[in-house]
Amino acid sequence: MPEEIRHIPCGAKTRAGTPCKRTDISTNGRCKYHGGHSTGALTSEGKARQLEGYRRWQREKAENLQK
Ligand SMILES: [Zn+2]
């Protein structure tokens, strides 16, 4: 792990709505619980699939808010 990113908090929003305070983050700036070990989708096919899941998550979130 590069020295300069140590002690920087993850900062991802937790389920409680507070920023994640974990400092054991990966090189992409997130802790292991918030995708720190993930490289994200690498192929355009994978990115499309990822976007589809994100859109579904947005839709479900919007539906939950209406209840
Ligand atoms: Zn985190």
N, CA, C, O and the ligand as a Tripos MOL2 file, in Angstrom:
@<TRIPOS>MOLECULE
protein
  269   267    68     0     0
PROTEIN
NO_CHARGES

@<TRIPOS>ATOM
      1 N           0.8550   -1.2080    0.0000 N.3       1 MET1
      2 CA          0.0000    0.0000    0.0000 C.3       1 MET1
      3 C           0.8830    1.2480    0.0000 C.2       1 MET1
      4 O           1.8210    1.3440    0.7910 O.2       1 MET1
      5 N           0.5910    2.1910   -0.8740 N.am      2 PRO2
      6 CA          1.4020    3.4200   -0.8950 C.3       2 PRO2
      7 C           1.2920    4.1710    0.4330 C.2       2 PRO2
      8 O           0.2160    4.2530    1.0270 O.2       2 PRO2
      9 N           2.3940    4.7020    0.8750 N.am      3 GLU3
     10 CA          2.4500    5.3750    2.1790 C.3       3 GLU3
     11 C           1.4810    6.5510    2.2510 C.2       3 GLU3
     12 O           0.8740    6.7800    3.2970 O.2       3 GLU3
     13 N           1.3260    7.2960    1.1670 N.am      4 GLU4
     14 CA          0.5440    8.5370    1.2110 C.3       4 GLU4
     15 C          -0.9560    8.3320    1.4200 C.2       4 GLU4
     16 O          -1.6550    9.2690    1.8050 O.2       4 GLU4
     17 N          -1.4630    7.1170    1.1730 N.am      5 ILE5
     18 CA         -2.9050    6.9380    1.3800 C.3       5 ILE5
     19 C          -3.2190    6.3180    2.7340 C.2       5 ILE5
     20 O          -4.3870    6.0820    3.0430 O.2       5 ILE5
     21 N          -2.2140    6.0530    3.5360 N.am      6 ARG6
     22 CA         -2.4820    5.5300    4.8750 C.3       6 ARG6
     23 C          -3.1090    6.6150    5.7280 C.2       6 ARG6
     24 O          -2.8270    7.8020    5.5690 O.2       6 ARG6
     25 N          -3.9690    6.1770    6.6400 N.am      7 HIS7
     26 CA         -4.6320    7.0820    7.5850 C.3       7 HIS7
     27 C          -5.6780    7.9700    6.9280 C.2       7 HIS7
     28 O          -6.2550    8.8300    7.5940 O.2       7 HIS7
     29 N          -5.9350    7.7830    5.6430 N.am      8 ILE8
     30 CA         -7.0280    8.5120    4.9980 C.3       8 ILE8
     31 C          -8.2800    7.6580    5.1540 C.2       8 ILE8
     32 O          -8.2710    6.4900    4.7670 O.2       8 ILE8
     33 N          -9.3570    8.2080    5.7120 N.am      9 PRO9
     34 CA        -10.5610    7.3860    5.8890 C.3       9 PRO9
     35 C         -11.1920    6.9970    4.5710 C.2       9 PRO9
     36 O         -11.0780    7.6960    3.5640 O.2       9 PRO9
     37 N         -11.8680    5.8490    4.6090 N.am     10 CYS10
     38 CA        -12.5490    5.3330    3.4260 C.3      10 CYS10
     39 C         -13.5680    6.3440    2.9250 C.2      10 CYS10
     40 O         -13.5590    6.7050    1.7480 O.2      10 CYS10
     41 N         -14.4590    6.8100    3.8240 N.am     11 GLY11
     42 CA        -15.3950    7.8760    3.4570 C.3      11 GLY11
     43 C         -16.6440    7.4230    2.7460 C.2      11 GLY11
     44 O         -17.5170    8.2430    2.4620 O.2      11 GLY11
     45 N         -16.7620    6.1150    2.4420 N.am     12 ALA12
     46 CA        -17.9860    5.6250    1.7970 C.3      12 ALA12
     47 C         -19.1630    5.7630    2.7580 C.2      12 ALA12
     48 O         -18.9950    5.6460    3.9720 O.2      12 ALA12
     49 N         -20.3370    6.0090    2.2210 N.am     13 LYS13
     50 CA        -21.5050    6.1440    3.0910 C.3      13 LYS13
     51 C         -21.9470    4.7710    3.5650 C.2      13 LYS13
     52 O         -22.1440    3.8620    2.7590 O.2      13 LYS13
     53 N         -22.1030    4.6230    4.8600 N.am     14 THR14
     54 CA        -22.5150    3.3430    5.4240 C.3      14 THR14
     55 C         -24.0280    3.2510    5.4420 C.2      14 THR14
     56 O         -24.7240    4.2130    5.1200 O.2      14 THR14
     57 N         -24.5290    2.0900    5.8200 N.am     15 ARG15
     58 CA        -25.9770    1.9120    5.9040 C.3      15 ARG15
     59 C         -26.5790    2.8390    6.9470 C.2      15 ARG15
     60 O         -27.7540    3.1940    6.8560 O.2      15 ARG15
     61 N         -25.7960    3.2290    7.9230 N.am     16 ALA16
     62 CA        -26.2750    4.1330    8.9680 C.3      16 ALA16
     63 C         -26.2920    5.5750    8.4730 C.2      16 ALA16
     64 O         -26.7890    6.4630    9.1660 O.2      16 ALA16
     65 N         -25.7480    5.8150    7.2690 N.am     17 GLY17
     66 CA        -25.7420    7.1530    6.7020 C.3      17 GLY17
     67 C         -24.5390    7.9780    7.0960 C.2      17 GLY17
     68 O         -24.4210    9.1420    6.7130 O.2      17 GLY17
     69 N         -23.6510    7.3800    7.8570 N.am     18 THR18
     70 CA        -22.4470    8.0950    8.2720 C.3      18 THR18
     71 C         -21.2770    7.6740    7.3970 C.2      18 THR18
     72 O         -21.2910    6.5680    6.8570 O.2      18 THR18
     73 N         -20.2750    8.5160    7.2400 N.am     19 PRO19
     74 CA        -19.1220    8.1250    6.4210 C.3      19 PRO19
     75 C         -18.3380    7.0120    7.0860 C.2      19 PRO19
     76 O         -18.1780    6.9910    8.3070 O.2      19 PRO19
     77 N         -17.8540    6.0930    6.2760 N.am     20 CYS20
     78 CA        -17.0470    4.9930    6.7940 C.3      20 CYS20
     79 C         -15.7230    5.5480    7.3160 C.2      20 CYS20
     80 O         -15.0590    6.3290    6.6350 O.2      20 CYS20
     81 N         -15.3500    5.1480    8.5060 N.am     21 LYS21
     82 CA        -14.1300    5.6830    9.1180 C.3      21 LYS21
     83 C         -12.9420    4.7370    9.0380 C.2      21 LYS21
     84 O         -11.8860    5.0020    9.6130 O.2      21 LYS21
     85 N         -13.1190    3.6440    8.3280 N.am     22 ARG22
     86 CA        -12.0070    2.6900    8.2330 C.3      22 ARG22
     87 C         -10.8410    3.3400    7.4970 C.2      22 ARG22
     88 O         -11.0340    4.0250    6.4930 O.2      22 ARG22
     89 N          -9.6420    3.1240    8.0000 N.am     23 THR23
     90 CA         -8.4690    3.7090    7.3530 C.3      23 THR23
     91 C          -7.6390    2.6560    6.6260 C.2      23 THR23
     92 O          -6.6260    2.9740    6.0030 O.2      23 THR23
     93 N          -8.0780    1.3880    6.7110 N.am     24 ASP24
     94 CA         -7.3230    0.3480    6.0070 C.3      24 ASP24
     95 C          -7.8190    0.2390    4.5670 C.2      24 ASP24
     96 O          -8.2920   -0.8090    4.1270 O.2      24 ASP24
     97 N          -7.6980    1.3310    3.8640 N.am     25 ILE25
     98 CA         -8.2270    1.3900    2.5120 C.3      25 ILE25
     99 C          -7.2620    0.8240    1.4810 C.2      25 ILE25
    100 O          -6.0630    0.6920    1.7250 O.2      25 ILE25
    101 N          -7.8090    0.5010    0.3450 N.am     26 SER26
    102 CA         -7.0150   -0.0170   -0.7540 C.3      26 SER26
    103 C          -6.5920    1.1470   -1.6580 C.2      26 SER26
    104 O          -6.8820    2.3080   -1.3710 O.2      26 SER26
    105 N          -5.9100    0.8180   -2.7420 N.am     27 THR27
    106 CA         -5.3770    1.8730   -3.6090 C.3      27 THR27
    107 C          -6.4530    2.6620   -4.3270 C.2      27 THR27
    108 O          -6.1810    3.7460   -4.8430 O.2      27 THR27
    109 N          -7.6780    2.1370   -4.3700 N.am     28 ASN28
    110 CA         -8.7370    2.9080   -5.0300 C.3      28 ASN28
    111 C          -9.4870    3.7880   -4.0230 C.2      28 ASN28
    112 O         -10.5050    4.3910   -4.3630 O.2      28 ASN28
    113 N          -8.9920    3.8600   -2.8030 N.am     29 GLY29
    114 CA         -9.5430    4.7900   -1.8380 C.3      29 GLY29
    115 C         -10.7100    4.2850   -1.0240 C.2      29 GLY29
    116 O         -11.3560    5.0590   -0.3180 O.2      29 GLY29
    117 N         -10.9940    2.9860   -1.1130 N.am     30 ARG30
    118 CA        -12.0950    2.4330   -0.3280 C.3      30 ARG30
    119 C         -11.5900    1.2630    0.5140 C.2      30 ARG30
    120 O         -10.6450    0.5700    0.1360 O.2      30 ARG30
    121 N         -12.2390    1.0590    1.6620 N.am     31 CYS31
    122 CA        -11.8660   -0.0710    2.5010 C.3      31 CYS31
    123 C         -12.3820   -1.3580    1.8720 C.2      31 CYS31
    124 O         -13.1010   -1.3290    0.8730 O.2      31 CYS31
    125 N         -12.0070   -2.4870    2.4700 N.am     32 LYS32
    126 CA        -12.3860   -3.7670    1.8620 C.3      32 LYS32
    127 C         -13.8870   -3.9940    1.8530 C.2      32 LYS32
    128 O         -14.3880   -4.8030    1.0720 O.2      32 LYS32
    129 N         -14.6110   -3.2860    2.7170 N.am     33 TYR33
    130 CA        -16.0670   -3.4430    2.7430 C.3      33 TYR33
    131 C         -16.7560   -2.5910    1.6880 C.2      33 TYR33
    132 O         -17.9340   -2.8020    1.3980 O.2      33 TYR33
    133 N         -16.0550   -1.6540    1.1220 N.am     34 HIS34
    134 CA        -16.6850   -0.7500    0.1590 C.3      34 HIS34
    135 C         -16.0110   -0.8080   -1.2050 C.2      34 HIS34
    136 O         -15.8230    0.2150   -1.8640 O.2      34 HIS34
    137 N         -15.6540   -2.0090   -1.6120 N.am     35 GLY35
    138 CA        -15.1240   -2.1920   -2.9600 C.3      35 GLY35
    139 C         -13.6430   -1.9520   -3.0940 C.2      35 GLY35
    140 O         -13.1300   -1.8160   -4.2050 O.2      35 GLY35
    141 N         -12.9450   -1.8970   -1.9670 N.am     36 GLY36
    142 CA        -11.5080   -1.6460   -2.0190 C.3      36 GLY36
    143 C         -10.7230   -2.7110   -2.7460 C.2      36 GLY36
    144 O          -9.6610   -2.4320   -3.3020 O.2      36 GLY36
    145 N         -11.2280   -3.9190   -2.7500 N.am     37 HIS37
    146 CA        -10.5170   -4.9930   -3.4350 C.3      37 HIS37
    147 C         -10.9960   -5.1600   -4.8660 C.2      37 HIS37
    148 O         -10.4420   -5.9480   -5.6320 O.2      37 HIS37
    149 N         -12.0320   -4.4100   -5.2160 N.am     38 SER38
    150 CA        -12.5940   -4.5620   -6.5450 C.3      38 SER38
    151 C         -11.9210   -3.6220   -7.5310 C.2      38 SER38
    152 O         -11.5940   -2.4850   -7.1900 O.2      38 SER38
    153 N         -11.7170   -4.0940   -8.7450 N.am     39 THR39
    154 CA        -11.1640   -3.2360   -9.7840 C.3      39 THR39
    155 C         -12.2800   -2.5910  -10.5830 C.2      39 THR39
    156 O         -12.0270   -1.7360  -11.4310 O.2      39 THR39
    157 N         -13.5280   -3.0010  -10.3140 N.am     40 GLY40
    158 CA        -14.6380   -2.5270  -11.1210 C.3      40 GLY40
    159 C         -14.6690   -3.3090  -12.4100 C.2      40 GLY40
    160 O         -13.7950   -4.1400  -12.6580 O.2      40 GLY40
    161 N         -15.6580   -3.0540  -13.2270 N.am     41 ALA41
    162 CA        -15.7610   -3.7560  -14.4920 C.3      41 ALA41
    163 C         -14.6430   -3.3110  -15.4230 C.2      41 ALA41
    164 O         -14.3440   -2.1210  -15.5140 O.2      41 ALA41
    165 N         -14.0340   -4.2520  -16.1050 N.am     42 LEU42
    166 CA        -12.9140   -3.9230  -16.9750 C.3      42 LEU42
    167 C         -13.2990   -3.9340  -18.4490 C.2      42 LEU42
    168 O         -12.7500   -3.1700  -19.2430 O.2      42 LEU42
    169 N         -14.2450   -4.8030  -18.8170 N.am     43 THR43
    170 CA        -14.6720   -4.8640  -20.2100 C.3      43 THR43
    171 C         -15.9130   -4.0000  -20.4120 C.2      43 THR43
    172 O         -16.6250   -3.7090  -19.4500 O.2      43 THR43
    173 N         -16.1790   -3.5890  -21.6430 N.am     44 SER44
    174 CA        -17.3620   -2.7770  -21.9170 C.3      44 SER44
    175 C         -18.6240   -3.5690  -21.6140 C.2      44 SER44
    176 O         -19.6400   -3.0090  -21.2030 O.2      44 SER44
    177 N         -18.5470   -4.8680  -21.8210 N.am     45 GLU45
    178 CA        -19.6860   -5.7360  -21.5000 C.3      45 GLU45
    179 C         -19.9350   -5.7260  -19.9960 C.2      45 GLU45
    180 O         -21.0750   -5.6270  -19.5430 O.2      45 GLU45
    181 N         -18.8660   -5.8290  -19.2430 N.am     46 GLY46
    182 CA        -18.9660   -5.8100  -17.7890 C.3      46 GLY46
    183 C         -19.4650   -4.4720  -17.2770 C.2      46 GLY46
    184 O         -20.2480   -4.4160  -16.3290 O.2      46 GLY46
    185 N         -19.0120   -3.3910  -17.9060 N.am     47 LYS47
    186 CA        -19.4460   -2.0530  -17.5030 C.3      47 LYS47
    187 C         -20.9320   -1.8620  -17.7500 C.2      47 LYS47
    188 O         -21.6280   -1.2420  -16.9460 O.2      47 LYS47
    189 N         -21.4190   -2.4000  -18.8710 N.am     48 ALA48
    190 CA        -22.8420   -2.3050  -19.1960 C.3      48 ALA48
    191 C         -23.6640   -3.0650  -18.1630 C.2      48 ALA48
    192 O         -24.7190   -2.6040  -17.7250 O.2      48 ALA48
    193 N         -23.1590   -4.2470  -17.7800 N.am     49 ARG49
    194 CA        -23.8480   -5.0600  -16.7930 C.3      49 ARG49
    195 C         -23.8650   -4.3420  -15.4420 C.2      49 ARG49
    196 O         -24.8610   -4.3740  -14.7200 O.2      49 ARG49
    197 N         -22.7670   -3.7070  -15.1220 N.am     50 GLN50
    198 CA        -22.6520   -2.9830  -13.8660 C.3      50 GLN50
    199 C         -23.6290   -1.8090  -13.8490 C.2      50 GLN50
    200 O         -24.2830   -1.5530  -12.8370 O.2      50 GLN50
    201 N         -23.7260   -1.0980  -14.9710 N.am     51 LEU51
    202 CA        -24.6320    0.0410  -15.0840 C.3      51 LEU51
    203 C         -26.0800   -0.4080  -14.9510 C.2      51 LEU51
    204 O         -26.9000    0.2770  -14.3400 O.2      51 LEU51
    205 N         -26.3820   -1.5560  -15.5260 N.am     52 GLU52
    206 CA        -27.7330   -2.0960  -15.4290 C.3      52 GLU52
    207 C         -28.0990   -2.3650  -13.9730 C.2      52 GLU52
    208 O         -29.2040   -2.0460  -13.5360 O.2      52 GLU52
    209 N         -27.1710   -2.9480  -13.2290 N.am     53 GLY53
    210 CA        -27.4000   -3.2090  -11.8110 C.3      53 GLY53
    211 C         -27.5670   -1.9080  -11.0300 C.2      53 GLY53
    212 O         -28.3650   -1.8300  -10.0960 O.2      53 GLY53
    213 N         -26.8180   -0.9080  -11.4180 N.am     54 TYR54
    214 CA        -26.8840    0.3880  -10.7430 C.3      54 TYR54
    215 C         -28.2260    1.0600  -10.9910 C.2      54 TYR54
    216 O         -28.8280    1.6300  -10.0810 O.2      54 TYR54
    217 N         -28.6860    0.9840  -12.2410 N.am     55 ARG55
    218 CA        -29.9950    1.5560  -12.5970 C.3      55 ARG55
    219 C         -31.1120    0.8630  -11.8010 C.2      55 ARG55
    220 O         -32.0350    1.5180  -11.3160 O.2      55 ARG55
    221 N         -31.0170   -0.4630  -11.6750 N.am     56 ARG56
    222 CA        -32.0110   -1.2240  -10.9290 C.3      56 ARG56
    223 C         -31.9850   -0.8040   -9.4650 C.2      56 ARG56
    224 O         -33.0310   -0.6710   -8.8290 O.2      56 ARG56
    225 N         -30.7820   -0.5980   -8.9370 N.am     57 TRP57
    226 CA        -30.6290   -0.1760   -7.5390 C.3      57 TRP57
    227 C         -31.2740    1.1980   -7.3540 C.2      57 TRP57
    228 O         -31.9540    1.4390   -6.3560 O.2      57 TRP57
    229 N         -31.0550    2.1070   -8.3310 N.am     58 GLN58
    230 CA        -31.6510    3.4450   -8.2580 C.3      58 GLN58
    231 C         -33.1680    3.3660   -8.2590 C.2      58 GLN58
    232 O         -33.8350    4.0610   -7.4930 O.2      58 GLN58
    233 N         -33.7160    2.5060   -9.1340 N.am     59 ARG59
    234 CA        -35.1530    2.3380   -9.2660 C.3      59 ARG59
    235 C         -35.7510    1.7900   -7.9620 C.2      59 ARG59
    236 O         -36.7670    2.2850   -7.4750 O.2      59 ARG59
    237 N         -35.1090    0.7720   -7.4170 N.am     60 GLU60
    238 CA        -35.5980    0.1820   -6.1640 C.3      60 GLU60
    239 C         -35.5300    1.1830   -5.0340 C.2      60 GLU60
    240 O         -36.4070    1.2220   -4.1720 O.2      60 GLU60
    241 N         -34.4980    1.9840   -5.0390 N.am     61 LYS61
    242 CA        -34.3370    2.9910   -3.9980 C.3      61 LYS61
    243 C         -35.4560    4.0280   -4.1020 C.2      61 LYS61
    244 O         -36.0290    4.4450   -3.0960 O.2      61 LYS61
    245 N         -35.7540    4.4320   -5.3300 N.am     62 ALA62
    246 CA        -36.8160    5.4180   -5.5540 C.3      62 ALA62
    247 C         -38.1690    4.8520   -5.1400 C.2      62 ALA62
    248 O         -38.9970    5.5600   -4.5660 O.2      62 ALA62
    249 N         -38.3900    3.5660   -5.4370 N.am     63 GLU63
    250 CA        -39.6430    2.9290   -5.0500 C.3      63 GLU63
    251 C         -39.7790    2.8340   -3.5330 C.2      63 GLU63
    252 O         -40.8650    3.0130   -2.9820 O.2      63 GLU63
    253 N         -38.6750    2.5510   -2.8770 N.am     64 ASN64
    254 CA        -38.6940    2.4400   -1.4160 C.3      64 ASN64
    255 C         -38.9900    3.7880   -0.7620 C.2      64 ASN64
    256 O         -39.5990    3.8560    0.3050 O.2      64 ASN64
    257 N         -38.5480    4.8540   -1.4190 N.am     65 LEU65
    258 CA        -38.7680    6.1830   -0.8490 C.3      65 LEU65
    259 C         -40.2490    6.5820   -0.9270 C.2      65 LEU65
    260 O         -40.7390    7.3580   -0.1070 O.2      65 LEU65
    261 N         -40.9490    6.0370   -1.9290 N.am     66 GLN66
    262 CA        -42.3500    6.4080   -2.1120 C.3      66 GLN66
    263 C         -43.2650    5.7470   -1.0870 C.2      66 GLN66
    264 O         -44.3890    6.1960   -0.8580 O.2      66 GLN66
    265 N         -42.7660    4.6710   -0.4720 N.am     67 LYS67
    266 CA        -43.6020    3.9670    0.5010 C.3      67 LYS67
    267 C         -43.8000    4.7930    1.7670 C.2      67 LYS67
    268 O         -44.4800    4.3500    2.6930 O.2      67 LYS67
    269 ZN        -15.4200    1.7640    3.9400 Zn       68 ZN68
@<TRIPOS>BOND
     1     1     2 1
     2     2     3 1
     3     3     4 2
     4     3     5 am
     5     5     6 1
     6     6     7 1
     7     7     8 2
     8     7     9 am
     9     9    10 1
    10    10    11 1
    11    11    12 2
    12    11    13 am
    13    13    14 1
    14    14    15 1
    15    15    16 2
    16    15    17 am
    17    17    18 1
    18    18    19 1
    19    19    20 2
    20    19    21 am
    21    21    22 1
    22    22    23 1
    23    23    24 2
    24    23    25 am
    25    25    26 1
    26    26    27 1
    27    27    28 2
    28    27    29 am
    29    29    30 1
    30    30    31 1
    31    31    32 2
    32    31    33 am
    33    33    34 1
    34    34    35 1
    35    35    36 2
    36    35    37 am
    37    37    38 1
    38    38    39 1
    39    39    40 2
    40    39    41 am
    41    41    42 1
    42    42    43 1
    43    43    44 2
    44    43    45 am
    45    45    46 1
    46    46    47 1
    47    47    48 2
    48    47    49 am
    49    49    50 1
    50    50    51 1
    51    51    52 2
    52    51    53 am
    53    53    54 1
    54    54    55 1
    55    55    56 2
    56    55    57 am
    57    57    58 1
    58    58    59 1
    59    59    60 2
    60    59    61 am
    61    61    62 1
    62    62    63 1
    63    63    64 2
    64    63    65 am
    65    65    66 1
    66    66    67 1
    67    67    68 2
    68    67    69 am
    69    69    70 1
    70    70    71 1
    71    71    72 2
    72    71    73 am
    73    73    74 1
    74    74    75 1
    75    75    76 2
    76    75    77 am
    77    77    78 1
    78    78    79 1
    79    79    80 2
    80    79    81 am
    81    81    82 1
    82    82    83 1
    83    83    84 2
    84    83    85 am
    85    85    86 1
    86    86    87 1
    87    87    88 2
    88    87    89 am
    89    89    90 1
    90    90    91 1
    91    91    92 2
    92    91    93 am
    93    93    94 1
    94    94    95 1
    95    95    96 2
    96    95    97 am
    97    97    98 1
    98    98    99 1
    99    99   100 2
   100    99   101 am
   101   101   102 1
   102   102   103 1
   103   103   104 2
   104   103   105 am
   105   105   106 1
   106   106   107 1
   107   107   108 2
   108   107   109 am
   109   109   110 1
   110   110   111 1
   111   111   112 2
   112   111   113 am
   113   113   114 1
   114   114   115 1
   115   115   116 2
   116   115   117 am
   117   117   118 1
   118   118   119 1
   119   119   120 2
   120   119   121 am
   121   121   122 1
   122   122   123 1
   123   123   124 2
   124   123   125 am
   125   125   126 1
   126   126   127 1
   127   127   128 2
   128   127   129 am
   129   129   130 1
   130   130   131 1
   131   131   132 2
   132   131   133 am
   133   133   134 1
   134   134   135 1
   135   135   136 2
   136   135   137 am
   137   137   138 1
   138   138   139 1
   139   139   140 2
   140   139   141 am
   141   141   142 1
   142   142   143 1
   143   143   144 2
   144   143   145 am
   145   145   146 1
   146   146   147 1
   147   147   148 2
   148   147   149 am
   149   149   150 1
   150   150   151 1
   151   151   152 2
   152   151   153 am
   153   153   154 1
   154   154   155 1
   155   155   156 2
   156   155   157 am
   157   157   158 1
   158   158   159 1
   159   159   160 2
   160   159   161 am
   161   161   162 1
   162   162   163 1
   163   163   164 2
   164   163   165 am
   165   165   166 1
   166   166   167 1
   167   167   168 2
   168   167   169 am
   169   169   170 1
   170   170   171 1
   171   171   172 2
   172   171   173 am
   173   173   174 1
   174   174   175 1
   175   175   176 2
   176   175   177 am
   177   177   178 1
   178   178   179 1
   179   179   180 2
   180   179   181 am
   181   181   182 1
   182   182   183 1
   183   183   184 2
   184   183   185 am
   185   185   186 1
   186   186   187 1
   187   187   188 2
   188   187   189 am
   189   189   190 1
   190   190   191 1
   191   191   192 2
   192   191   193 am
   193   193   194 1
   194   194   195 1
   195   195   196 2
   196   195   197 am
   197   197   198 1
   198   198   199 1
   199   199   200 2
   200   199   201 am
   201   201   202 1
   202   202   203 1
   203   203   204 2
   204   203   205 am
   205   205   206 1
   206   206   207 1
   207   207   208 2
   208   207   209 am
   209   209   210 1
   210   210   211 1
   211   211   212 2
   212   211   213 am
   213   213   214 1
   214   214   215 1
   215   215   216 2
   216   215   217 am
   217   217   218 1
   218   218   219 1
   219   219   220 2
   220   219   221 am
   221   221   222 1
   222   222   223 1
   223   223   224 2
   224   223   225 am
   225   225   226 1
   226   226   227 1
   227   227   228 2
   228   227   229 am
   229   229   230 1
   230   230   231 1
   231   231   232 2
   232   231   233 am
   233   233   234 1
   234   234   235 1
   235   235   236 2
   236   235   237 am
   237   237   238 1
   238   238   239 1
   239   239   240 2
   240   239   241 am
   241   241   242 1
   242   242   243 1
   243   243   244 2
   244   243   245 am
   245   245   246 1
   246   246   247 1
   247   247   248 2
   248   247   249 am
   249   249   250 1
   250   250   251 1
   251   251   252 2
   252   251   253 am
   253   253   254 1
   254   254   255 1
   255   255   256 2
   256   255   257 am
   257   257   258 1
   258   258   259 1
   259   259   260 2
   260   259   261 am
   261   261   262 1
   262   262   263 1
   263   263   264 2
   264   263   265 am
   265   265   266 1
   266   266   267 1
   267   267   268 2
@<TRIPOS>SUBSTRUCTURE
     1 MET1         2 RESIDUE 1 A MET
     2 PRO2         6 RESIDUE 1 A PRO
     3 GLU3        10 RESIDUE 1 A GLU
     4 GLU4        14 RESIDUE 1 A GLU
     5 ILE5        18 RESIDUE 1 A ILE
     6 ARG6        22 RESIDUE 1 A ARG
     7 HIS7        26 RESIDUE 1 A HIS
     8 ILE8        30 RESIDUE 1 A ILE
     9 PRO9        34 RESIDUE 1 A PRO
    10 CYS10       38 RESIDUE 1 A CYS
    11 GLY11       42 RESIDUE 1 A GLY
    12 ALA12       46 RESIDUE 1 A ALA
    13 LYS13       50 RESIDUE 1 A LYS
    14 THR14       54 RESIDUE 1 A THR
    15 ARG15       58 RESIDUE 1 A ARG
    16 ALA16       62 RESIDUE 1 A ALA
    17 GLY17       66 RESIDUE 1 A GLY
    18 THR18       70 RESIDUE 1 A THR
    19 PRO19       74 RESIDUE 1 A PRO
    20 CYS20       78 RESIDUE 1 A CYS
    21 LYS21       82 RESIDUE 1 A LYS
    22 ARG22       86 RESIDUE 1 A ARG
    23 THR23       90 RESIDUE 1 A THR
    24 ASP24       94 RESIDUE 1 A ASP
    25 ILE25       98 RESIDUE 1 A ILE
    26 SER26      102 RESIDUE 1 A SER
    27 THR27      106 RESIDUE 1 A THR
    28 ASN28      110 RESIDUE 1 A ASN
    29 GLY29      114 RESIDUE 1 A GLY
    30 ARG30      118 RESIDUE 1 A ARG
    31 CYS31      122 RESIDUE 1 A CYS
    32 LYS32      126 RESIDUE 1 A LYS
    33 TYR33      130 RESIDUE 1 A TYR
    34 HIS34      134 RESIDUE 1 A HIS
    35 GLY35      138 RESIDUE 1 A GLY
    36 GLY36      142 RESIDUE 1 A GLY
    37 HIS37      146 RESIDUE 1 A HIS
    38 SER38      150 RESIDUE 1 A SER
    39 THR39      154 RESIDUE 1 A THR
    40 GLY40      158 RESIDUE 1 A GLY
    41 ALA41      162 RESIDUE 1 A ALA
    42 LEU42      166 RESIDUE 1 A LEU
    43 THR43      170 RESIDUE 1 A THR
    44 SER44      174 RESIDUE 1 A SER
    45 GLU45      178 RESIDUE 1 A GLU
    46 GLY46      182 RESIDUE 1 A GLY
    47 LYS47      186 RESIDUE 1 A LYS
    48 ALA48      190 RESIDUE 1 A ALA
    49 ARG49      194 RESIDUE 1 A ARG
    50 GLN50      198 RESIDUE 1 A GLN
    51 LEU51      202 RESIDUE 1 A LEU
    52 GLU52      206 RESIDUE 1 A GLU
    53 GLY53      210 RESIDUE 1 A GLY
    54 TYR54      214 RESIDUE 1 A TYR
    55 ARG55      218 RESIDUE 1 A ARG
    56 ARG56      222 RESIDUE 1 A ARG
    57 TRP57      226 RESIDUE 1 A TRP
    58 GLN58      230 RESIDUE 1 A GLN
    59 ARG59      234 RESIDUE 1 A ARG
    60 GLU60      238 RESIDUE 1 A GLU
    61 LYS61      242 RESIDUE 1 A LYS
    62 ALA62      246 RESIDUE 1 A ALA
    63 GLU63      250 RESIDUE 1 A GLU
    64 ASN64      254 RESIDUE 1 A ASN
    65 LEU65      258 RESIDUE 1 A LEU
    66 GLN66      262 RESIDUE 1 A GLN
    67 LYS67      266 RESIDUE 1 A LYS
    68 ZN68       269 GROUP 0 **** ****
